[in-house]
Amino acid sequence: MKTLLKLLPAMALLLVMSSCSSVRVATDYDKNANFSTYKTFAFFKTGIDKAEINDLDKRRILRAIEAELLAKGFTKSDEPDLLVSLFTKSREQVNVYNNGYGPYGYGWGWSPWYWNNYGPSVTTSTEGVLYIDLIDANKKELVWQGMGTGYITQNMDKKEARIAEFVAEIMAKYPPGMTK
């Protein structure tokens, strides 16, 4: 029983960290669009230029979208059926944790395990939202939008993988009615 109690905080931390790594996805689409007629795509430069992210991340996102569409059987074309656009949003989350009750830890008295473990700690994280828009090139109308929400890593070694994860999770919902 004591071993279980010692492992409980580590298990809770693992659960919290794994829930932060997931991407929450929502989609919307034109119910009258015939998605089986779309076979080719191109990037909508005007829309992509407006995305408020750095050019490196923009290219990472575009490469990931292109890879996902090619894997679905699409062809990149100068005369596309679909135009792909994107935009992003982000917000800084500030988390304040109180590590104890009062200046001397929990309860009455003194304990060496609580030494210097009082007062609040503050952490920040960035939650990002990536929108991928698919626009009917002939009608110039939005036919599908995927939105992925999750935490953004600042670790440069993991950034490309995290972007690929965002895009893959969103594009798994395209076309509507199909599941991965």
N, C-alpha and C positions, 0 to 999 in steps of 0.2 A: 504494500500500500504506500509506503514511504517513497519507493522508487517511482511509482505513478505520480505522486504529488510533486516530486522533483522534476519529472518530465513534462508536467502540465504546462508550465510557462513556455518551454521550448516548443511544444506542440502548438500552443496558441500563437506564438510568434510566426511559426511556419505557415499556419493557416492564414494569418493576416498578410504575410508577404506573398503567398501564392494567390490570394484574392486580388492583390494590387497589380499583379502581372497580367491579369486577363484584360481582354478588350471587350467592352460591351458594344454590341452592334444593333443598329436599327436601320430599316430600309423603308422606302416609299417608292411607289411606281405608278405609272399610268396604266390603269386596268384595260384600256382600249388598245394599247400598243401590242403589236405582234413581234415579240422578241426573237422569234425564230427567223425573221427576215434580216436581222442584223448579222453581218459576217465580217465587216471591215471596220477599222477604227483609225482615228488620228487624234492627236492632242490639240485641244483648243487653247492656243497660245494666249489669246486675249484674257481668258479666264484664269489661266495658270499664272500669268504675270502678276495678277492682283493678289495671289496668295501671300500672306504676310509671314513667310519663313525664309530662311537663308537659301541661297541657290544650291548649296550642297545637299541640304535635306530635300529640296524640291526635286533634284535629279534622282535622289535615292527613291523617293516616292514614285516618280514617273517610271523608273526602271522596274520597280516592283509591280506597278499596275500593268505595264507592258508584258512582263513575264506571266502574270496571271491571265491576261486576255489571250496571249499566244497559247497558253496551256489549255484554254477553253476552245481553241480552234479558230480564233479570230486571226485576221491578217491585217497588218499595218498598211495603210493605203493613202495615196494623195487625194483620192475621191472616196472618202469613207461613208459608211452608213451611220456610224456613231462618232460623235465628238466627245472626248473625255476632258473634263475639267475638274478642278479641285479647289478647295479652300480649307483653311484651318482656323482654329480658335485655341487659345490656351488660357489657363488661369492658375495662379499660384495658390496653393493650399498651405495654410499655416496651422500646424497642430501644436497645441500646448498640453503637456502632460504633467500632472501633479504627482510627484514621486513619493509623497508621504503626507501624513497629517501633522502639521505643525513643524517646528524647527528640530525636533528630536526623533523623527521617525514615527512609527505606528505605536499607539497606545502609551502606557506609562512606562517610565524607566528608560534605561539606555541599553542598546544592543550593538555589538560590534558589527553586525551584518548591515545595519542601517547607517553606519558612520558615513558622513558626507553624501548621503543619499536622500536629501530632502530638497524641497523647493521644486519649482517647475522646470521642465526642459522643453525646448522649442525646436521643432523640425519643420522643414518646408519641403514641398514636392510640387511638381508641375503636372497638372492634368490637362491633356490635350484632346482635341476633337479633330478628326480628319473626315472631311466630306468628299466623296467621290461622286461626281455628277456625270451621267451619260445622257447625251443630248442627241435627238434625232437630227442628223445633218441636213436632211431635205426640208423638214418642217421648222427647224431651229427651235424645237420644244424639248424641255426636260422630260425624259421618259422614265428615268430611274435615278434614285439617289441612295447611296449607302453612307452611313455615319458610324464611325468607330470612336469610342471614348475610352481612354485609359491613361495610365501614368507614363510619362515620358522619361526615359533615362538620360542622364547627363554623361554616362560612361561612354566615351567615344568608341570603345571596342565592341560594345553591345548595341550601339545606336542603329546600325544598318539592319541587324537582326530584328530589333524592335519595330522598325518601320515596316519591314517585310511581314512581320506578324500582324500589324495593324491592317495592311492592305489585304493580306490573305484572308483574314477573318471577315473583312467587309465584302470582298469579292466572292467569298464562298456563298453569299446570299444572291448572287446573280447567275443566271436569270431567275426571276421570281418563280416560285413554285418548285424549284429544283433544290435538292439538298446535297450536301457534299458527301 
